[in-house]
Amino acid sequence: MLSIQAITMRFGGLVALDALSLAVPQGGVFGIIGPNGAGKTTCFNCVSGLYRPTSGKVMFEGADLTQVPRHTIAAMGISRTFQNVALYPSLTVRENVMVGAHPSHPASLLGTLLGSARARAIEDEVREAADKALAVTGLAAMADRSIGELSIGLQHRVEIARALAASPKVLMLDEPAAGLTAGEVDALRDMLLGLHADLGLTIVVVEHNMRFVMKTCTEIAVLNFGRKIAVGTPDQIREDPRVIEAYLGGAK
């Protein structure tokens, strides 16, 4: 479904990704792990269009995304969250989630300014998409609250709802468990597995919380210095000596 083909990303003399290739199967929960600086978020940025790779391709359902604008990639069915919560503090929970629905419900600027019937209908569709995303993430009762009232765990959930509002085929989550308590991590896992089962989503997760990754993902790729050093099931990754050395401290 999603194929990263020999992607290299250079920032001057720094090679953040070095001919990285990954294949994300449809309908799976795919994890990407590795030490700090391994290239995990850079990989996400190349897939979502935030970066243009120096070389290589990102293929999605047969289409080359390498030169596709970010908003078009989102409209094609790839949504993501970010390492640091990137919400609008002056907006309500619902309004933040509505932002995520706009790429899949485009309206003309003129029609919006003039309040045309079509623009009003699109805004109704956006609100409906946001309310559905709030419902499936357990946030419906908080729709009219301000972002500042919510815990960091709930703010992460709002970001996921915003990504879901675009009706994605692939949901990409960048460190969704960061800053969460153990109970919040378990609740996040239950929610994601529920979304995966109920919506048929393909989910890709970058995460440092190994317990979360091992209990959530069906397949895991391990990066180190911009290269893939291992890929396999959680059990295979847990026992891989290259992973143990690079990521888990060098000894079992």
C-alpha positions in Angstrom: 0.0 0.0 0.0 2.8 2.4 1.0 6.3 1.8 -0.3 9.4 3.8 0.5 11.9 3.1 -2.2 15.6 3.9 -1.6 14.9 7.2 0.0 18.0 9.4 0.8 17.5 12.7 2.6 20.5 15.0 3.0 20.7 18.2 5.0 24.0 19.7 3.8 26.6 17.2 4.9 24.2 15.3 7.1 22.6 12.2 5.8 19.4 11.7 7.7 18.1 8.8 5.6 20.5 6.6 3.6 18.8 4.6 0.8 16.0 3.6 3.1 13.4 1.2 1.8 10.2 0.1 3.7 7.0 -1.6 2.6 3.9 -1.0 4.7 1.2 -3.6 4.1 -2.4 -2.6 3.8 -4.4 -3.1 7.0 -1.5 -3.6 9.3 -0.2 -1.7 12.4 3.4 -0.9 11.3 5.9 0.4 13.9 9.1 2.3 13.2 11.6 2.4 16.1 15.2 3.4 16.6 17.5 5.6 18.7 17.3 9.4 18.6 18.6 10.7 15.3 17.8 7.4 13.5 15.7 9.2 10.9 12.2 8.1 12.0 10.5 11.5 11.9 12.5 12.4 8.7 10.9 9.3 7.1 7.5 10.5 8.1 8.2 14.0 6.8 9.2 12.6 3.4 6.0 10.5 3.2 3.7 13.3 4.1 5.4 15.8 1.8 6.9 18.1 4.4 10.3 17.2 3.0 11.3 16.4 -0.6 13.8 13.5 -0.5 17.2 14.1 -2.1 16.7 10.8 -4.1 14.3 7.8 -4.1 10.6 7.6 -4.2 7.5 7.3 -2.0 4.8 5.3 -3.6 1.2 5.1 -2.4 -1.3 2.9 -4.2 0.8 3.0 -7.3 1.2 6.8 -7.3 4.6 8.6 -6.9 4.2 11.1 -4.0 7.7 12.5 -4.3 6.6 15.8 -5.9 3.0 15.9 -4.7 2.0 18.9 -2.5 1.3 18.2 1.1 -2.4 19.0 0.9 -2.9 16.7 -2.0 -1.2 13.9 -0.2 -3.6 14.4 2.7 -6.5 14.4 0.3 -5.2 11.1 -1.3 -5.6 9.4 2.1 -2.5 9.9 4.2 -3.0 11.7 7.5 -0.4 12.3 10.3 0.2 13.7 13.7 3.4 15.3 15.0 5.9 14.7 17.8 4.9 17.9 19.5 1.2 18.6 19.9 0.4 21.1 17.2 -3.1 22.3 18.1 -4.7 25.8 18.0 -5.1 26.9 21.6 -7.6 29.6 20.7 -10.0 27.1 19.1 -12.3 24.5 20.6 -11.7 20.8 20.3 -14.3 20.5 17.5 -12.8 23.5 15.6 -9.3 21.9 15.8 -10.6 18.7 14.5 -12.5 20.4 11.7 -9.2 21.8 10.4 -8.2 18.2 9.6 -11.3 17.6 7.4 -10.8 20.5 5.0 -8.3 18.7 2.6 -10.9 16.1 1.8 -13.7 18.7 1.6 -12.2 21.6 -0.5 -14.1 24.8 -1.0 -13.3 27.8 -3.2 -12.0 30.9 -1.4 -14.6 33.1 -3.2 -17.4 30.8 -2.4 -16.4 30.8 1.3 -16.1 34.6 1.4 -19.5 35.0 -0.3 -21.1 32.4 1.9 -22.4 30.4 -1.2 -24.8 27.5 -0.7 -22.0 25.1 -1.8 -19.6 26.6 0.7 -22.1 26.3 3.5 -22.8 22.6 2.5 -19.1 21.9 2.6 -18.8 23.4 6.0 -21.6 21.2 7.2 -19.8 18.2 5.8 -16.6 19.3 7.6 -18.4 19.6 10.9 -20.1 16.2 10.4 -16.7 14.6 9.6 -15.2 16.2 12.7 -18.1 15.0 14.9 -17.6 11.5 13.7 -13.9 11.6 14.4 -14.6 12.9 17.9 -17.1 10.1 18.5 -14.7 7.3 17.5 -11.9 8.7 19.7 -14.2 9.2 22.7 -14.0 13.0 22.7 -17.6 13.9 21.7 -18.4 15.2 25.2 -15.4 17.6 25.0 -16.2 19.0 21.6 -16.9 22.6 22.9 -14.1 22.8 25.4 -10.9 24.7 24.7 -7.7 22.9 24.1 -6.0 24.5 27.1 -8.4 22.7 29.4 -7.3 19.3 28.3 -4.4 17.1 29.6 -1.6 16.2 27.3 -3.0 12.7 26.9 -6.3 14.2 25.6 -4.5 16.6 23.4 -2.8 13.7 21.7 -6.2 12.2 21.2 -7.5 15.4 19.7 -4.6 15.3 17.2 -5.5 11.8 16.2 -9.2 12.8 15.8 -8.0 15.7 13.6 -6.1 13.3 11.4 -9.1 10.9 11.3 -11.4 13.7 10.1 -9.8 13.6 6.7 -11.0 10.0 6.3 -7.5 8.6 5.7 -6.5 5.2 4.4 -3.2 5.5 6.3 -2.9 7.1 9.7 0.7 8.1 10.6 1.4 8.8 14.3 4.6 10.4 15.4 5.3 9.5 19.1 1.6 9.4 20.2 2.6 8.0 23.6 5.1 10.7 24.4 4.4 12.3 27.9 1.6 9.9 28.7 1.1 8.0 31.9 1.1 4.2 31.8 -2.7 4.2 32.1 -3.0 6.7 29.2 -0.7 4.6 27.1 -2.9 1.6 27.6 -6.0 3.6 26.7 -4.3 4.9 23.6 -3.4 1.4 22.5 -7.0 0.2 23.1 -8.3 3.1 21.1 -5.9 2.6 18.1 -6.6 -1.1 17.9 -10.3 -0.4 18.0 -9.9 2.1 15.2 -7.8 -0.4 13.2 -10.5 -3.1 13.6 -13.5 -0.9 13.1 -12.3 1.4 10.3 -9.9 -1.0 8.5 -7.1 1.6 8.9 -3.5 1.0 8.0 -1.6 2.6 10.9 2.1 3.5 11.0 3.6 4.5 14.3 6.9 6.1 15.3 7.4 5.6 19.0 10.1 5.3 21.7 7.8 3.5 24.2 8.9 -0.1 23.5 6.1 -1.6 25.6 3.5 0.2 23.6 5.2 -0.7 20.3 5.5 -4.4 21.1 1.9 -4.7 22.3 0.4 -2.7 19.4 2.3 -3.3 16.2 2.0 -6.4 13.9 5.3 -5.6 12.2 8.2 -3.4 13.2 11.1 -1.8 11.3 14.2 -0.6 13.1 16.3 2.3 11.9 19.8 3.4 12.9 21.7 6.2 11.4 19.1 6.5 8.6 19.3 2.9 7.6 17.0 -0.1 8.1 18.8 -2.6 10.3 15.9 -5.0 10.9 12.2 -5.7 10.1 9.9 -8.3 11.6 7.3 -9.2 14.1 7.6 -7.9 17.7 9.1 -11.3 18.8 11.7 -11.3 16.0 12.7 -7.7 16.7 13.0 -8.3 20.5 15.5 -11.1 19.8 17.4 -9.5 16.9 21.1 -8.9 18.0 21.4 -5.9 15.8 18.4 -4.3 17.5 19.7 -5.2 20.9 23.1 -3.5 20.2 21.7 -0.4 18.4 18.6 0.3 20.4 18.4 -1.7 23.6 21.9 -1.2 25.0 24.1 -3.9 23.5 23.2 -6.8 25.8 20.3 -9.0 26.5 
